[in-house]
Amino acid sequence: MTLPGIGVFGTGSIVRIIIPFLREKGFRIEAIWGRTLAEVSEVANDLQIPFHTSRIDDVLLRKDVDLIFIMCSPSLHSQIAVKALGIGKHVVCDKPAGLSQSEALKMVRAAQYYPSLISIVNHSLRFLPAFVHMKKVLEDGYLSGPVTVIEIRVHMGSLLHNGYDWLCDDTMGGGILALVGSHVIDLIFHLMGQRASRVHAVVRTFTQSTKYINGIRHVTSPDFCSFQMELSGGTLVTATLSNHLQGQLSQEVLICGGGNHLIVRGGDLYGCRGEQEEILYRDTDDLQGISLPIVDSIPRPYIKGLRKMIAALREAFQSVEDKRGWIKEPVFSASTFEDGLYVQAVIDALRQSNKQRGWAKVNILTEEPDPNPLLSAAVRATAISI
């Protein structure tokens, strides 16, 4: 089975990482889109991509493009994904799934309407080998009892590296809550199979200006958040995410239950039954071939997971096509658009909790909100009177 040609949306660091991974697995990069021609032409030239444009449709309508990678501003995620699925293209969308539950719901509806097409969200930690092994040993009963407490700690450097752009704006999808918190929320659901019922959060923006961003404009995207989630099965999750550590990422995910625990530190998995901690999986992937400045801008565990996800995607397209469409088993564990909607619901609840300074219930949107409720009320009243 011939691998599909790929159209990429975006010109950021993630694009410069993902394209070598795609080519490594035999995918052809046919086209790339950027916000401006000057911006996209530089990336296209550096990465030797034959076609570039600043018009969305110029990529979507190309006959040699069957798979879309959406790696641009979240404000465009829903628009591009829905349109791509509508014209028969497979979609891999970066996190988060749009800017709101309303946008994520449109993506869900489009994916449900075209079930034969692959549509997944880039929550790459699901594919990091340490978490693959953690999920397996959890299912095998390593903890000898129900999970009671999960603690997550992620400390990393600033997500702001240039001048003012969407990364600086909370309402545009920037900040550690949307960009890292989305990974954490999705990972817990993936590992536990339980959704959050209510949450409590403190979200702050401590760094409001940088040497590149000052004057009239200022940073509104959060660089710190601490939150708790109460899962449907009773497990309590506590997470601290911070952009105030310079240098390499420090990430730990601790799961406790039955007097035992499992912990992922970076890319390694440890377990403890009794008093002695043991190594269950050692990460030996050194990401050869990736230049360090780019890797430093995106944490290594997320890059390694992304590389594994692309390998699974290749297997999915190399599988034999049956009457129901593509064989999706290799990417069965990937985050779906429905999962992306759930993540948005949790983020909404976390923001609500921070604003109200109390616990907030997680409510998942099931239908799009009325854009003009006053007009709709008037129409309903007229219909009743008639």
C-alpha positions as CSV (number, residue, x, y, z in Angstrom):
1,M,0.0,0.0,0.0
2,T,1.5,3.4,-1.1
3,L,1.8,5.9,1.8
4,P,-0.3,9.0,1.3
5,G,1.2,12.4,0.4
6,I,1.2,14.9,3.3
7,G,0.1,18.5,3.5
8,V,1.5,20.3,6.6
9,F,-0.1,23.4,8.2
10,G,2.4,25.4,10.3
11,T,6.0,26.6,10.3
12,G,7.0,26.3,14.0
13,S,9.6,24.2,15.7
14,I,7.3,21.2,15.8
15,V,7.2,21.2,12.0
16,R,11.0,21.1,11.7
17,I,11.0,18.1,13.9
18,I,8.0,16.2,12.5
19,I,8.9,16.4,8.8
20,P,12.2,14.5,9.2
21,F,10.3,11.8,11.3
22,L,7.7,11.5,8.5
23,R,10.3,11.1,5.8
24,E,12.2,8.6,8.0
25,K,9.1,6.4,7.8
26,G,8.6,6.9,4.0
27,F,6.0,9.6,3.9
28,R,6.1,12.2,1.1
29,I,5.7,15.9,2.1
30,E,4.0,17.5,-0.9
31,A,2.9,20.9,0.4
32,I,3.2,23.3,3.4
33,W,1.1,26.2,4.5
34,G,2.2,29.2,6.5
35,R,0.6,32.4,7.8
36,T,2.7,34.6,5.4
37,L,4.5,33.7,2.2
38,A,7.8,35.0,3.6
39,E,7.5,32.7,6.6
40,V,6.5,29.6,4.7
41,S,8.9,30.0,1.9
42,E,11.9,30.0,4.3
43,V,10.7,26.7,5.9
44,A,9.8,25.1,2.6
45,N,13.3,26.0,1.3
46,D,15.1,24.7,4.4
47,L,13.1,21.4,4.4
48,Q,13.0,21.0,0.6
49,I,9.2,20.9,0.3
50,P,8.1,21.3,-3.3
51,F,5.0,23.5,-2.8
52,H,4.3,26.2,-0.3
53,T,1.4,28.7,0.1
54,S,-0.4,31.0,2.5
55,R,-3.8,29.9,1.2
56,I,-5.4,27.0,3.1
57,D,-7.4,25.7,0.2
58,D,-4.2,25.5,-2.0
59,V,-3.0,22.6,0.3
60,L,-6.3,21.0,1.0
61,L,-7.4,20.7,-2.6
62,R,-4.2,19.2,-3.9
63,K,-4.7,15.7,-5.4
64,D,-1.3,14.5,-4.2
65,V,-2.2,15.3,-0.6
66,D,-4.3,12.7,1.3
67,L,-3.1,13.2,4.9
68,I,-3.2,16.6,6.7
69,F,-0.9,17.5,9.6
70,I,-2.3,20.5,11.4
71,M,0.5,22.1,13.4
72,C,-0.4,25.7,13.4
73,S,-2.3,28.1,15.8
74,P,-5.2,26.4,17.6
75,S,-7.5,29.1,16.3
76,L,-7.3,27.3,12.9
77,H,-7.4,23.7,14.1
78,S,-11.2,23.2,13.9
79,Q,-11.6,25.0,10.6
80,I,-8.9,23.1,8.8
81,A,-9.8,19.7,10.3
82,V,-13.5,19.9,9.5
83,K,-12.8,21.0,5.9
84,A,-10.1,18.4,5.4
85,L,-12.4,15.5,6.6
86,G,-15.2,16.9,4.4
87,I,-13.2,16.5,1.3
88,G,-11.8,13.0,2.2
89,K,-8.5,13.7,3.8
90,H,-7.1,12.0,6.9
91,V,-6.2,14.3,9.7
92,V,-3.6,14.5,12.5
93,C,-4.2,17.6,14.6
94,D,-1.9,19.1,17.1
95,K,-3.2,19.7,20.6
96,P,-5.4,21.3,21.9
97,A,-8.4,20.4,19.6
98,G,-9.4,24.0,18.7
99,L,-9.9,26.8,21.1
100,S,-13.1,25.7,22.8
101,Q,-15.5,22.8,23.3
102,S,-17.7,24.2,20.5
103,E,-14.8,24.0,18.0
104,A,-13.8,20.6,19.3
105,L,-17.4,19.4,18.9
106,K,-17.4,20.4,15.3
107,M,-14.3,18.2,14.8
108,V,-16.0,15.3,16.6
109,R,-19.1,15.6,14.3
110,A,-16.9,15.7,11.2
111,A,-15.0,12.6,12.3
112,Q,-18.2,10.7,13.1
113,Y,-19.6,11.6,9.7
114,Y,-16.5,10.2,7.9
115,P,-15.6,7.2,10.1
116,S,-13.4,5.6,7.4
117,L,-10.9,8.4,7.7
118,I,-8.2,8.5,10.3
119,S,-8.6,11.5,12.6
120,I,-6.4,11.8,15.7
121,V,-5.0,14.4,18.1
122,N,-1.3,14.7,18.8
123,H,-1.2,13.7,22.4
124,S,2.1,12.0,21.9
125,L,2.8,10.9,25.5
126,R,0.4,8.0,24.9
127,F,3.1,6.5,22.6
128,L,6.1,7.2,24.9
129,P,7.4,3.6,25.7
130,A,7.5,4.3,29.4
131,F,3.8,5.1,29.5
132,V,3.0,2.2,27.1
133,H,4.7,-0.1,29.7
134,M,3.0,1.7,32.6
135,K,-0.5,1.1,31.1
136,K,0.3,-2.6,30.6
137,V,1.6,-3.2,34.1
138,L,-1.4,-1.3,35.6
139,E,-3.7,-3.6,33.6
140,D,-1.7,-6.6,34.8
141,G,-2.4,-5.7,38.4
142,Y,1.1,-4.6,39.4
143,L,-0.2,-2.3,42.2
144,S,-2.3,-5.1,43.8
145,G,-5.1,-2.7,44.6
146,P,-7.1,0.2,43.2
147,V,-5.3,3.4,42.3
148,T,-5.9,6.0,45.0
149,V,-3.5,8.9,44.2
150,I,-1.8,10.2,41.1
151,E,0.8,13.0,41.4
152,I,2.2,14.7,38.3
153,R,5.0,17.3,38.3
154,V,6.2,19.0,35.1
155,H,8.9,21.7,35.3
156,M,10.3,23.2,32.1
157,G,11.6,26.4,30.6
158,S,9.6,29.2,28.9
159,L,7.3,28.4,26.0
160,L,8.0,31.9,24.6
161,H,11.0,32.1,22.3
162,N,10.2,34.9,19.8
163,G,8.2,38.1,19.5
164,Y,4.5,38.4,20.2
165,D,2.4,35.6,18.7
166,W,-0.5,33.3,19.7
167,L,1.7,31.5,22.3
168,C,1.6,34.7,24.3
169,D,-2.2,34.9,24.4
170,D,-4.3,32.7,26.7
171,T,-7.5,33.2,24.5
172,M,-5.5,32.0,21.4
173,G,-4.5,28.7,23.0
174,G,-1.1,29.7,24.4
175,G,0.3,28.8,27.9
176,I,1.2,25.8,29.9
177,L,-2.4,24.8,30.8
178,A,-3.4,24.4,27.2
179,L,-0.2,23.1,25.7
180,V,1.1,20.9,28.5
181,G,-2.0,20.5,30.7
182,S,-3.8,19.0,27.7
183,H,-1.2,16.2,27.5
184,V,-1.5,15.5,31.2
185,I,-5.3,15.4,31.2
186,D,-5.3,13.1,28.2
187,L,-2.6,10.9,29.6
188,I,-4.5,10.3,32.9
189,F,-7.6,9.3,30.9
190,H,-5.6,7.0,28.7
191,L,-3.9,5.3,31.6
192,M,-6.9,5.0,33.9
193,G,-9.9,4.8,31.6
194,Q,-11.6,7.3,34.0
195,R,-12.7,10.9,33.3
196,A,-12.5,13.8,35.7
197,S,-15.9,14.6,37.4
198,R,-14.7,17.8,39.1
199,V,-11.6,19.9,39.4
200,H,-9.9,22.6,41.4
201,A,-7.2,24.9,40.0
202,V,-4.8,27.8,40.5
203,V,-3.6,29.3,37.2
204,R,-1.2,32.2,37.1
205,T,0.7,34.3,34.6
206,F,3.9,35.5,36.4
207,T,5.9,36.5,33.3
208,Q,3.9,39.2,31.6
209,S,6.8,40.7,29.6
210,T,10.1,39.5,28.1
211,K,13.0,41.3,26.3
212,Y,11.1,40.7,23.1
213,I,7.6,41.4,24.4
214,N,7.1,44.7,26.2
215,G,5.3,48.0,25.9
216,I,1.7,48.0,24.9
217,R,1.4,44.2,24.4
218,H,1.9,41.8,27.3
219,V,1.8,38.1,27.9
220,T,-1.5,36.7,29.1
221,S,-0.8,33.0,28.7
222,P,-0.3,31.2,32.0
223,D,3.2,29.9,32.9
224,F,2.1,28.1,36.1
225,C,-0.8,26.0,37.1
226,S,-1.6,23.6,40.0
227,F,-4.7,21.6,39.9
228,Q,-6.6,18.6,41.3
229,M,-8.9,16.3,39.5
230,E,-11.3,13.9,41.1
231,L,-11.8,11.0,38.7
232,S,-15.1,9.1,38.2
233,G,-13.7,6.0,40.0
234,G,-12.6,8.0,43.1
235,T,-8.9,8.5,42.3
236,L,-7.5,11.9,43.2
237,V,-5.0,13.5,40.8
238,T,-2.8,16.4,41.7
239,A,-0.6,18.2,39.1
240,T,1.9,21.0,39.1
241,L,3.0,22.5,35.8
242,S,5.5,25.3,35.6
243,N,7.6,27.2,33.0
244,H,10.1,28.5,35.6
245,L,12.8,25.9,35.3
246,Q,15.6,26.7,32.9
247,G,17.3,23.8,31.1
248,Q,16.1,20.3,30.5
249,L,12.5,19.2,31.3
250,S,11.8,17.6,34.7
251,Q,8.7,15.4,34.5
252,E,7.4,12.8,36.9
253,V,4.2,10.8,36.9
254,L,3.5,8.9,40.2
255,I,0.6,6.4,40.5
256,C,-0.1,4.9,43.9
257,G,-2.4,2.0,45.0
258,G,-2.4,-1.0,47.2
259,G,0.6,0.2,49.2
260,N,2.7,0.0,45.9
261,H,3.6,2.6,43.3
262,L,4.7,3.1,39.7
263,I,6.6,6.2,38.6
264,V,7.8,7.5,35.3
265,R,10.8,9.9,35.5
266,G,11.5,11.4,32.2
267,G,11.4,8.4,29.9
268,D,12.1,5.7,32.5
269,L,9.6,3.6,34.4
270,Y,10.1,2.4,38.0
271,G,8.0,0.2,40.2
272,C,7.9,-0.6,43.8
273,R,6.1,-3.5,45.5
274,G,7.3,-3.6,49.1
275,E,10.4,-1.6,50.0
276,Q,12.7,-2.0,47.0
277,E,12.2,0.1,43.9
278,E,12.9,-1.6,40.6
279,I,13.5,-0.5,37.0
280,L,10.7,-1.7,34.7
281,Y,11.7,0.1,31.5
282,R,14.9,2.1,30.7
283,D,14.7,4.7,27.9
284,T,17.7,4.3,25.5
285,D,16.5,6.5,22.7
286,D,19.0,9.4,22.3
287,L,17.2,11.1,19.4
288,Q,20.1,10.8,17.0
289,G,19.8,13.1,14.0
290,I,17.8,15.8,15.7
291,S,19.6,19.2,16.2
292,L,19.8,20.2,19.9
293,P,18.5,23.8,19.6
294,I,15.2,22.5,18.2
295,V,14.9,19.6,20.6
296,D,15.4,22.1,23.5
297,S,12.4,24.0,22.4
298,I,10.1,20.9,22.8
299,P,10.7,18.4,25.6
300,R,12.3,15.1,24.6
301,P,9.6,12.8,26.0
302,Y,7.0,14.5,23.8
303,I,9.3,14.2,20.7
304,K,10.0,10.6,21.4
305,G,6.3,9.9,21.7
306,L,5.6,11.7,18.5
307,R,8.2,9.6,16.7
308,K,6.5,6.4,17.9
309,M,3.0,7.8,16.9
310,I,4.3,8.4,13.3
311,A,5.6,4.9,13.2
312,A,2.1,3.6,14.2
313,L,0.6,5.9,11.6
314,R,2.8,4.3,8.9
315,E,1.6,0.8,10.0
316,A,-2.0,1.9,9.7
317,F,-1.6,3.0,6.1
318,Q,0.4,0.0,5.2
319,S,-2.4,-2.3,6.4
320,V,-4.8,-3.7,3.8
321,E,-7.9,-1.7,3.2
322,D,-11.1,-3.5,3.8
323,K,-14.8,-2.7,3.1
324,R,-15.1,-0.5,6.2
325,G,-12.1,1.7,5.3
326,W,-8.6,1.9,6.6
327,I,-7.4,-0.6,9.2
328,K,-6.8,1.6,12.2
329,E,-5.5,-0.9,14.8
330,P,-1.9,0.5,14.8
331,V,-3.3,4.0,15.9
332,F,-6.1,2.6,18.0
333,S,-4.4,3.9,21.2
334,A,-4.1,7.4,19.7
335,S,-6.2,10.3,21.1
336,T,-9.4,10.7,19.1
337,F,-11.3,13.9,18.5
338,E,-13.8,12.8,21.2
339,D,-10.8,12.6,23.6
340,G,-9.9,16.1,22.5
341,L,-13.4,17.3,23.3
342,Y,-13.1,15.8,26.8
343,V,-9.7,17.6,27.3
344,Q,-11.3,20.9,26.4
345,A,-14.1,20.3,28.9
346,V,-11.6,19.7,31.7
347,I,-9.6,22.8,30.7
348,D,-12.8,24.9,30.7
349,A,-13.6,23.6,34.2
350,L,-10.1,24.4,35.4
351,R,-10.4,27.9,34.2
352,Q,-13.8,28.2,35.8
353,S,-12.4,26.9,39.1
354,N,-9.5,29.3,39.0
355,K,-11.9,32.2,38.4
356,Q,-14.4,31.2,41.1
357,R,-11.7,29.9,43.5
358,G,-13.5,26.6,44.2
359,W,-14.3,23.2,42.8
360,A,-15.9,23.1,39.4
361,K,-17.8,20.3,37.7
362,V,-16.6,19.0,34.3
363,N,-19.4,19.3,31.8
364,I,-18.8,17.9,28.2
365,L,-20.7,19.8,25.5
366,T,-23.1,17.6,23.6
367,E,-24.5,20.2,21.2
368,E,-23.2,23.5,19.9
369,P,-24.3,26.6,21.9
370,D,-26.8,28.9,20.3
371,P,-24.9,31.9,18.7
372,N,-27.9,34.2,19.3
373,P,-30.1,33.0,22.2
374,L,-32.2,36.1,22.3
375,L,-33.2,35.7,18.6
376,S,-33.9,32.0,19.1
377,A,-36.1,32.7,22.1
378,A,-38.1,35.2,20.0
379,V,-38.5,32.6,17.3
380,R,-39.7,30.0,19.8
381,A,-42.1,32.5,21.3
382,T,-43.5,33.4,17.8
383,A,-43.9,29.7,17.0
384,I,-45.8,29.1,20.2
385,S,-48.1,32.0,19.6
386,I,-48.8,30.8,16.0
